[in-house]
Amino acid sequence: MSLQKITDRTFYLPGANNLGVIATGDGGAIAIDTGIDKDTGRQLRKALDAAGLTLRAIINTHHHADHIGGNAYLLRNTPGVQISAPPLEAGLIEHPILEPIYLNLGARPISALRNRWLMAQGAPVHQLIGDIDHIQNGVSMHVEIAGVSLDLLPLPGHSPAQIGIVCDGVCFATDSYFGTAVLVKHSIPYAHDIAAQLASIERLATRDEAWFLPGHGQLSPRSEMNELLEANRAAVQRSSDLVLQTLTEPGDVAAITARVLRALGHALPGIPQYVIFAGAVMAHLSYLEQQGAARVELTTEGVLWRR
Ligand SMILES: [Zn+2]
């Protein structure tokens, strides 16, 4: 796989997770995310070599294992590389065990959750970029990385402090929206905070960059974005409506997750996929509570959600 050129200074390595590349102009390169493991790290390194670029810096947009898994390999194999990430995400990037811990109700992760999909190899974050309040309030910022001035676009929601990067008319939008095929496959687009996810979609809708690259999906020109963002908005709204519909009788998160899966006719292949799906259902319950559409209480039957 070779680097695909977007503009004179921007490129990407297409894959299950698209990786962004920004040329520094003096032979260097900044990578935006590193893929799921050392193999994606190696593919990125080879693609940079073939393009005559030397990796100088890595920006991690958020902490999910499929975005940071190549960090450790690239740090080991490219001298002087610096990793930058937003606050909060950085702690999870440095300590990847935290992802299976939170997916396991805070307990020591069960063996099914200790895999490369949920737990990458850790690596130090050398530079925190962006201010956590600005990111969570949607305020854009400038950052300088490897001598290049970049716009940092707050895109929280999918993850608590996710950021996008804007350079040269290209918006590296990471998991703030998904390509159509990914939306169809996952039914409920994964998120941590639904209100923030919707606000980030609206923030993207106001952007006028020429190109947009999602973490999972195709590179799109601006002319395709209204339709894509509308499909994402609709998928999030449909998910919330579906979770609300399952609250015809009270239930705990496990019962509601089972009802949602039944309604979708969706079977999950394993425990990792289940805990991620249940996490997304929980995000919608939390959103419905925030909207005043659902409430939760402790009963002798457990923690039950109702309309
Ligand atoms: Zn993600």
Boltz pocket constraint, residues with backbone or C-beta under 6 A from the ligand:
constraints:
  - pocket:
      binder: B
      contacts: [[A, 62], [A, 64], [A, 67], [A, 158], [A, 159], [A, 175]]
      max_distance: 6.0
